[in-house]
């Protein structure tokens, strides 16, 4: 059974979707992956990590080595002596981060999910960055935080509710 994960990879001022599909473990101790860039065709690579900061790749019989160091927001990759900083973000996390600052007067979710916990009541005074609600989306619990310092005027959901993408969860005065 193959596992598939989508990522957003920074390219200058833009982002590009990259889909990585784990196909199988290889006899050499590595892993065979299918990789799709944007809406292009999938290509298959065999990957082995001989040491922690090196990735050895084989694609169509050609071998490539890359220095690979995980950073706080992605990876630092060195290929043929040229270093590239590649910010990488799971799009589910990006959508949930976007929900934090959905608008000055509301918090909205960008993905469908289930309300796990509501941490404030109507009339509560809140600080910017304060956790207000916990939403489960794609089997992950995510705390959504207040984009402003202000007063909660309305809690639009209840614990256990299923919500659609772009649903208003909390309103502020």
C-alpha atoms as an extended CHARMM CRD file, in Angstrom:
* protein
*
       173  EXT
         1         1  UNK       CA              0.0000000000        0.0000000000        0.0000000000  PROA      1               0.0000000000
         2         2  UNK       CA              1.4560000000        3.3540000000       -0.9770000000  PROA      2               0.0000000000
         3         3  UNK       CA              1.2810000000        6.4870000000        1.1840000000  PROA      3               0.0000000000
         4         4  UNK       CA              0.8310000000        9.8940000000       -0.4240000000  PROA      4               0.0000000000
         5         5  UNK       CA              1.4560000000       13.3960000000        0.9590000000  PROA      5               0.0000000000
         6         6  UNK       CA              1.0810000000       16.8300000000       -0.6280000000  PROA      6               0.0000000000
         7         7  UNK       CA              3.4310000000       19.7000000000        0.1890000000  PROA      7               0.0000000000
         8         8  UNK       CA              3.8350000000       23.3180000000       -0.8500000000  PROA      8               0.0000000000
         9         9  UNK       CA              7.4240000000       24.1750000000       -1.7260000000  PROA      9               0.0000000000
        10        10  UNK       CA              8.5690000000       27.7790000000       -1.9310000000  PROA      10              0.0000000000
        11        11  UNK       CA             10.0250000000       28.9830000000       -5.2180000000  PROA      11              0.0000000000
        12        12  UNK       CA             11.0680000000       32.6160000000       -4.9060000000  PROA      12              0.0000000000
        13        13  UNK       CA              7.8450000000       34.5440000000       -4.2370000000  PROA      13              0.0000000000
        14        14  UNK       CA              5.5700000000       31.6710000000       -5.2530000000  PROA      14              0.0000000000
        15        15  UNK       CA              4.7010000000       28.1920000000       -4.0440000000  PROA      15              0.0000000000
        16        16  UNK       CA              4.4920000000       24.9570000000       -5.9860000000  PROA      16              0.0000000000
        17        17  UNK       CA              2.5530000000       21.8420000000       -5.0520000000  PROA      17              0.0000000000
        18        18  UNK       CA              4.7100000000       18.7180000000       -4.7490000000  PROA      18              0.0000000000
        19        19  UNK       CA              3.1070000000       15.3110000000       -4.2140000000  PROA      19              0.0000000000
        20        20  UNK       CA              5.2810000000       12.5340000000       -2.7760000000  PROA      20              0.0000000000
        21        21  UNK       CA              3.9890000000        8.9690000000       -2.9400000000  PROA      21              0.0000000000
        22        22  UNK       CA              5.8830000000        6.2290000000       -1.1140000000  PROA      22              0.0000000000
        23        23  UNK       CA              5.7500000000        3.2170000000       -3.4200000000  PROA      23              0.0000000000
        24        24  UNK       CA              7.8700000000        0.5620000000       -1.7260000000  PROA      24              0.0000000000
        25        25  UNK       CA             11.0420000000       -0.2190000000        0.1920000000  PROA      25              0.0000000000
        26        26  UNK       CA             13.9170000000       -1.1770000000       -2.1110000000  PROA      26              0.0000000000
        27        27  UNK       CA             16.3470000000       -4.0750000000       -1.8200000000  PROA      27              0.0000000000
        28        28  UNK       CA             19.1820000000       -1.5710000000       -1.2760000000  PROA      28              0.0000000000
        29        29  UNK       CA             17.6260000000       -0.3690000000        1.9790000000  PROA      29              0.0000000000
        30        30  UNK       CA             16.1400000000        2.7560000000        0.4380000000  PROA      30              0.0000000000
        31        31  UNK       CA             12.6660000000        3.7610000000       -0.6130000000  PROA      31              0.0000000000
        32        32  UNK       CA             11.0700000000        4.1370000000       -4.0420000000  PROA      32              0.0000000000
        33        33  UNK       CA              8.9800000000        7.3080000000       -4.3670000000  PROA      33              0.0000000000
        34        34  UNK       CA              6.6820000000        8.7110000000       -7.0100000000  PROA      34              0.0000000000
        35        35  UNK       CA              7.0140000000       12.4950000000       -7.1980000000  PROA      35              0.0000000000
        36        36  UNK       CA              4.6820000000       14.8750000000       -9.0090000000  PROA      36              0.0000000000
        37        37  UNK       CA              5.5050000000       18.5720000000       -9.4680000000  PROA      37              0.0000000000
        38        38  UNK       CA              2.3870000000       20.6960000000       -9.8250000000  PROA      38              0.0000000000
        39        39  UNK       CA              0.0160000000       19.0660000000      -12.3050000000  PROA      39              0.0000000000
        40        40  UNK       CA              2.8280000000       17.3130000000      -14.1970000000  PROA      40              0.0000000000
        41        41  UNK       CA              3.4880000000       13.6290000000      -14.6910000000  PROA      41              0.0000000000
        42        42  UNK       CA              4.7420000000       11.4990000000      -11.8370000000  PROA      42              0.0000000000
        43        43  UNK       CA              8.3810000000       10.4370000000      -11.9530000000  PROA      43              0.0000000000
        44        44  UNK       CA              9.8890000000        7.6540000000       -9.8920000000  PROA      44              0.0000000000
        45        45  UNK       CA             13.0910000000        7.9090000000       -7.8400000000  PROA      45              0.0000000000
        46        46  UNK       CA             14.9200000000        5.5290000000       -5.5550000000  PROA      46              0.0000000000
        47        47  UNK       CA             16.2560000000        7.2830000000       -2.4690000000  PROA      47              0.0000000000
        48        48  UNK       CA             18.8690000000        6.1540000000        0.0410000000  PROA      48              0.0000000000
        49        49  UNK       CA             20.2300000000        8.2130000000        2.9360000000  PROA      49              0.0000000000
        50        50  UNK       CA             23.8120000000        6.8950000000        3.4290000000  PROA      50              0.0000000000
        51        51  UNK       CA             24.4120000000        9.4650000000        6.1920000000  PROA      51              0.0000000000
        52        52  UNK       CA             21.9990000000       11.8010000000        7.9550000000  PROA      52              0.0000000000
        53        53  UNK       CA             22.6890000000       14.8900000000        5.8180000000  PROA      53              0.0000000000
        54        54  UNK       CA             23.0880000000       13.2500000000        2.3800000000  PROA      54              0.0000000000
        55        55  UNK       CA             20.3870000000       11.9460000000        0.0730000000  PROA      55              0.0000000000
        56        56  UNK       CA             21.4020000000        9.6660000000       -2.7880000000  PROA      56              0.0000000000
        57        57  UNK       CA             18.8150000000        9.5270000000       -5.5970000000  PROA      57              0.0000000000
        58        58  UNK       CA             18.5350000000        7.3420000000       -8.6990000000  PROA      58              0.0000000000
        59        59  UNK       CA             16.1960000000        8.4300000000      -11.5070000000  PROA      59              0.0000000000
        60        60  UNK       CA             16.1280000000        6.7000000000      -14.9030000000  PROA      60              0.0000000000
        61        61  UNK       CA             19.4860000000        5.0670000000      -14.2130000000  PROA      61              0.0000000000
        62        62  UNK       CA             21.2140000000        8.3510000000      -13.3150000000  PROA      62              0.0000000000
        63        63  UNK       CA             22.5700000000        8.9110000000       -9.8230000000  PROA      63              0.0000000000
        64        64  UNK       CA             22.4250000000       12.2180000000       -7.9490000000  PROA      64              0.0000000000
        65        65  UNK       CA             23.6430000000       13.1790000000       -4.4930000000  PROA      65              0.0000000000
        66        66  UNK       CA             22.2960000000       16.0760000000       -2.5150000000  PROA      66              0.0000000000
        67        67  UNK       CA             23.2810000000       17.5320000000        0.8190000000  PROA      67              0.0000000000
        68        68  UNK       CA             20.0560000000       17.7390000000        2.7530000000  PROA      68              0.0000000000
        69        69  UNK       CA             19.6010000000       19.4860000000        6.0830000000  PROA      69              0.0000000000
        70        70  UNK       CA             16.1930000000       20.0190000000        7.6650000000  PROA      70              0.0000000000
        71        71  UNK       CA             15.6080000000       23.6120000000        8.7760000000  PROA      71              0.0000000000
        72        72  UNK       CA             12.8580000000       25.1860000000       10.8610000000  PROA      72              0.0000000000
        73        73  UNK       CA             10.6710000000       25.9040000000        7.8190000000  PROA      73              0.0000000000
        74        74  UNK       CA             11.8200000000       23.3150000000        5.2710000000  PROA      74              0.0000000000
        75        75  UNK       CA             15.1340000000       22.1080000000        3.9080000000  PROA      75              0.0000000000
        76        76  UNK       CA             18.5360000000       23.4010000000        2.8980000000  PROA      76              0.0000000000
        77        77  UNK       CA             19.6070000000       21.4470000000       -0.1980000000  PROA      77              0.0000000000
        78        78  UNK       CA             23.0420000000       21.5070000000       -1.8320000000  PROA      78              0.0000000000
        79        79  UNK       CA             23.3850000000       20.0580000000       -5.3190000000  PROA      79              0.0000000000
        80        80  UNK       CA             26.5630000000       20.4080000000       -7.4130000000  PROA      80              0.0000000000
        81        81  UNK       CA             27.9360000000       22.9120000000       -4.9060000000  PROA      81              0.0000000000
        82        82  UNK       CA             24.9170000000       25.2290000000       -5.1250000000  PROA      82              0.0000000000
        83        83  UNK       CA             22.8280000000       25.7480000000       -1.9890000000  PROA      83              0.0000000000
        84        84  UNK       CA             19.0540000000       26.1590000000       -2.1460000000  PROA      84              0.0000000000
        85        85  UNK       CA             16.7340000000       27.0540000000        0.7310000000  PROA      85              0.0000000000
        86        86  UNK       CA             13.4030000000       25.3140000000        0.1700000000  PROA      86              0.0000000000
        87        87  UNK       CA             10.6070000000       26.2830000000        2.5290000000  PROA      87              0.0000000000
        88        88  UNK       CA              8.2080000000       23.3400000000        2.7120000000  PROA      88              0.0000000000
        89        89  UNK       CA              4.7250000000       23.4500000000        4.1960000000  PROA      89              0.0000000000
        90        90  UNK       CA              2.0480000000       20.8200000000        4.5640000000  PROA      90              0.0000000000
        91        91  UNK       CA             -0.9850000000       22.4790000000        2.8690000000  PROA      91              0.0000000000
        92        92  UNK       CA             -3.3030000000       21.2650000000        5.6680000000  PROA      92              0.0000000000
        93        93  UNK       CA             -1.2300000000       23.1970000000        8.1970000000  PROA      93              0.0000000000
        94        94  UNK       CA             -1.1420000000       26.2390000000        5.9030000000  PROA      94              0.0000000000
        95        95  UNK       CA             -4.9440000000       26.2290000000        5.5930000000  PROA      95              0.0000000000
        96        96  UNK       CA             -5.3050000000       26.0160000000        9.3530000000  PROA      96              0.0000000000
        97        97  UNK       CA             -2.7700000000       28.8160000000        9.8950000000  PROA      97              0.0000000000
        98        98  UNK       CA             -4.7270000000       30.9380000000        7.4460000000  PROA      98              0.0000000000
        99        99  UNK       CA             -7.7860000000       30.3920000000        9.6030000000  PROA      99              0.0000000000
       100       100  UNK       CA             -6.0500000000       32.1240000000       12.5170000000  PROA      100             0.0000000000
       101       101  UNK       CA             -6.1080000000       35.4630000000       10.7180000000  PROA      101             0.0000000000
       102       102  UNK       CA             -9.1910000000       34.9690000000        8.5760000000  PROA      102             0.0000000000
       103       103  UNK       CA            -10.3960000000       38.5080000000        9.2210000000  PROA      103             0.0000000000
       104       104  UNK       CA            -10.3220000000       41.2020000000       11.8340000000  PROA      104             0.0000000000
       105       105  UNK       CA            -13.8150000000       40.3340000000       13.0330000000  PROA      105             0.0000000000
       106       106  UNK       CA            -13.9840000000       36.5480000000       12.5700000000  PROA      106             0.0000000000
       107       107  UNK       CA            -12.1590000000       33.2570000000       12.7690000000  PROA      107             0.0000000000
       108       108  UNK       CA            -13.0130000000       30.8930000000        9.9210000000  PROA      108             0.0000000000
       109       109  UNK       CA            -11.7370000000       27.4410000000        9.1150000000  PROA      109             0.0000000000
       110       110  UNK       CA            -10.2980000000       26.8380000000        5.6750000000  PROA      110             0.0000000000
       111       111  UNK       CA            -10.9210000000       23.0770000000        5.8010000000  PROA      111             0.0000000000
       112       112  UNK       CA            -13.8360000000       20.8830000000        6.7770000000  PROA      112             0.0000000000
       113       113  UNK       CA            -13.4920000000       19.4640000000       10.2660000000  PROA      113             0.0000000000
       114       114  UNK       CA            -14.9920000000       18.8310000000       13.6980000000  PROA      114             0.0000000000
       115       115  UNK       CA            -15.0540000000       21.2210000000       16.6480000000  PROA      115             0.0000000000
       116       116  UNK       CA            -13.1940000000       19.4860000000       19.4960000000  PROA      116             0.0000000000
       117       117  UNK       CA            -13.0950000000       22.2010000000       22.1850000000  PROA      117             0.0000000000
       118       118  UNK       CA            -14.2240000000       25.7860000000       22.5680000000  PROA      118             0.0000000000
       119       119  UNK       CA            -11.9060000000       27.6460000000       24.9130000000  PROA      119             0.0000000000
       120       120  UNK       CA            -13.8550000000       30.9430000000       25.2460000000  PROA      120             0.0000000000
       121       121  UNK       CA            -17.4170000000       32.1520000000       25.8480000000  PROA      121             0.0000000000
       122       122  UNK       CA            -19.3490000000       35.0070000000       24.3100000000  PROA      122             0.0000000000
       123       123  UNK       CA            -18.4200000000       38.2710000000       26.0140000000  PROA      123             0.0000000000
       124       124  UNK       CA            -14.9000000000       37.0760000000       26.8730000000  PROA      124             0.0000000000
       125       125  UNK       CA            -12.0350000000       39.5450000000       26.5010000000  PROA      125             0.0000000000
       126       126  UNK       CA             -9.2360000000       37.9420000000       24.4590000000  PROA      126             0.0000000000
       127       127  UNK       CA             -5.6660000000       38.8380000000       23.5410000000  PROA      127             0.0000000000
       128       128  UNK       CA             -4.1720000000       38.5420000000       20.0820000000  PROA      128             0.0000000000
       129       129  UNK       CA             -2.5970000000       35.0810000000       19.7670000000  PROA      129             0.0000000000
       130       130  UNK       CA             -4.7470000000       33.5460000000       22.5210000000  PROA      130             0.0000000000
       131       131  UNK       CA             -6.0240000000       30.0260000000       21.7370000000  PROA      131             0.0000000000
       132       132  UNK       CA             -9.8180000000       30.1480000000       21.2430000000  PROA      132             0.0000000000
       133       133  UNK       CA            -10.9710000000       26.9160000000       19.6310000000  PROA      133             0.0000000000
       134       134  UNK       CA             -9.6440000000       23.4660000000       18.7350000000  PROA      134             0.0000000000
       135       135  UNK       CA            -10.6290000000       21.9920000000       15.3600000000  PROA      135             0.0000000000
       136       136  UNK       CA             -9.8680000000       18.4720000000       14.1670000000  PROA      136             0.0000000000
       137       137  UNK       CA             -9.1460000000       18.3330000000       10.4300000000  PROA      137             0.0000000000
       138       138  UNK       CA             -7.5190000000       15.4410000000        8.5850000000  PROA      138             0.0000000000
       139       139  UNK       CA             -7.0240000000       13.5570000000       11.8850000000  PROA      139             0.0000000000
       140       140  UNK       CA             -5.0050000000       16.4240000000       13.4210000000  PROA      140             0.0000000000
       141       141  UNK       CA             -6.1370000000       18.6900000000       16.2670000000  PROA      141             0.0000000000
       142       142  UNK       CA             -5.3170000000       22.3540000000       15.6580000000  PROA      142             0.0000000000
       143       143  UNK       CA             -5.6750000000       25.3170000000       18.0180000000  PROA      143             0.0000000000
       144       144  UNK       CA             -6.9640000000       28.4120000000       16.2740000000  PROA      144             0.0000000000
       145       145  UNK       CA             -5.8500000000       31.6720000000       17.8570000000  PROA      145             0.0000000000
       146       146  UNK       CA             -7.3110000000       35.1250000000       18.0430000000  PROA      146             0.0000000000
       147       147  UNK       CA             -6.1340000000       37.4600000000       15.2730000000  PROA      147             0.0000000000
       148       148  UNK       CA             -6.9950000000       40.4840000000       17.4480000000  PROA      148             0.0000000000
       149       149  UNK       CA             -7.2490000000       41.8000000000       20.9870000000  PROA      149             0.0000000000
       150       150  UNK       CA            -10.9480000000       42.3100000000       21.6080000000  PROA      150             0.0000000000
       151       151  UNK       CA            -14.2310000000       40.8420000000       22.7990000000  PROA      151             0.0000000000
       152       152  UNK       CA            -15.8770000000       37.6410000000       21.5730000000  PROA      152             0.0000000000
       153       153  UNK       CA            -19.3210000000       38.7330000000       20.3480000000  PROA      153             0.0000000000
       154       154  UNK       CA            -20.5230000000       35.3490000000       19.1150000000  PROA      154             0.0000000000
       155       155  UNK       CA            -19.4570000000       31.7040000000       19.2140000000  PROA      155             0.0000000000
       156       156  UNK       CA            -21.0930000000       30.2890000000       16.0850000000  PROA      156             0.0000000000
       157       157  UNK       CA            -20.4500000000       26.5680000000       16.7330000000  PROA      157             0.0000000000
       158       158  UNK       CA            -20.6860000000       23.9780000000       19.5050000000  PROA      158             0.0000000000
       159       159  UNK       CA            -18.3050000000       21.2240000000       20.5360000000  PROA      159             0.0000000000
       160       160  UNK       CA            -18.8160000000       18.1790000000       18.3230000000  PROA      160             0.0000000000
       161       161  UNK       CA            -20.1600000000       20.1900000000       15.3650000000  PROA      161             0.0000000000
       162       162  UNK       CA            -18.9910000000       19.2470000000       11.8810000000  PROA      162             0.0000000000
       163       163  UNK       CA            -18.0160000000       22.3730000000        9.9290000000  PROA      163             0.0000000000
       164       164  UNK       CA            -17.4790000000       23.0260000000        6.2560000000  PROA      164             0.0000000000
       165       165  UNK       CA            -14.5440000000       24.9240000000        4.7700000000  PROA      165             0.0000000000
       166       166  UNK       CA            -14.7500000000       28.7070000000        5.3160000000  PROA      166             0.0000000000
       167       167  UNK       CA            -17.3060000000       28.3530000000        8.1200000000  PROA      167             0.0000000000
       168       168  UNK       CA            -17.3310000000       31.2250000000       10.6000000000  PROA      168             0.0000000000
       169       169  UNK       CA            -16.4320000000       29.8660000000       14.0310000000  PROA      169             0.0000000000
       170       170  UNK       CA            -16.0810000000       32.9550000000       16.2280000000  PROA      170             0.0000000000
       171       171  UNK       CA            -16.9510000000       36.6340000000       15.7420000000  PROA      171             0.0000000000
       172       172  UNK       CA            -15.3970000000       39.6350000000       17.5370000000  PROA      172             0.0000000000
       173       173  UNK       CA            -16.5680000000       43.1670000000       18.3580000000  PROA      173             0.0000000000
